């Protein structure tokens, strides 16, 4: 049957096999047949992986290319690109460059994660130094770039930005226009519909502000107005998406005034931020009553905090080391509980991933089939560059929404915006390590026969047999003979 995922296996058992495919093998699995491609892109597939406890955090960052000083042109601005880091395995990956941008991503651009898509918004063109309203969207699963609808309104920089996986939207607020006037206006980008929505304005102008999304609200922190340049405030405003309105201005919300580039939301919804303590720099954690308390001191070799991201049970920090040109990174495991037991673990970055981290975000990707410890050890492993990207052109005639009413969201992007990567995939899952991004034992689990058929290999059947007890509750009794 054409709709069979795996021959002679019930669909539920075939799903149990496919959800254990490692994340790095997604492009190859999608290239096997249309049925597998549609299955991997379906929300049901990802919900099943999540319910099975197969999600892992990933960190995406826009960082400058690490070029030896002797090869660096004099007075040339840095070239920024998109990288990916997996805290669980220590694997670093260079993502494909943005099509049509041989000079790299814009300076001071913003990066937000919405589900499995990374959205790059705005910034400064490194050739003309003009503000840009460009939007680029990268699908982490299909490895496809597409150009999004340009950001409407006055071109802006230094704005707050955050993504919501639940709403599948990227929120933008504040910043300043090309005349250095601070802004109050707010926008939201519907990633699935590729359309912008205008939101009600904030109560105050906020230039160089910080954006976070937590507990159903888009929070804009700090910043300063046009009349008080560089005089940062400790206030905050929150846009309730369900109510579609801004709340009251929260005075004294932040622990200290300043540019809040290290202010993040922890896994339990509370904010964390870095500041200079009495003796050394420290990480603060927001309490339920709004008070801040020290969580941990920063490592001794971190002289200035540059970026920080958080996920369920962990923090990652980038900082400037003893040498002002050197960048260091640390991870703190919060799963053991708060207190004196919290320790920083230094991340040994490969040379090509040691460039300045301009901006970063964290997202949860539904990983499976990767045995713990394969990529762990005293040194991080440098991933190979992924295949060249394919860009799906965006229609120039798309109109942007201008009302301040809640948008009607499309469940998924238009098929015309997604270009299969099949033509670029030439090596099967069982290929040699030189042909794959990473080589895992579990990547031998599926053996490609031809375009529309695939057969479970013995080691896949062994892995599935470990889950027999769970499968028995959902499949007919006669199917049990396949695994006994």
Secondary structure, 3 states (H helix, E strand, C coil): CCCCCCCCCCHHHHHHHHCCCCHHHHHHHHCCCHHHHHHHHCHHHHHHHHHCCCEEEEEEEEEECCCCHHHCCCCCCCCEEEEEEECCCCEEEECCCCCCCCCCECECCEEEEECCEEEEECCECCCCCCECCCEEEEECCCCEEEECCCCCCCCCECCEEEEECCCCEEEEECCECCCCCECCCEEEEECCCCEEEEECCCCCCCECCEEEEECCEEEEECCECCCCCCCCCCCEEEEECCCCEECCCECCCCCCCCCCCCCEECCCCCEEEEEECCCCEEEEEECCCCCEEEEEECCCCCCEEEEEEEECCEEEEEEECCCCCCEEEEEEECCCCCCCCCCEEEECCCHHHCCCEEEEEEEEEECCCCCCCCCCCCCCEECCCCCCCCEECCCCCCCCCCCCCCCCCCCCCCHHHCCCCHHHCCCCCCCCHHHCCCCCHHHHCEEEEECCEEEECHHHHHHHHCCHHHHHCCCCHHHHHHCC
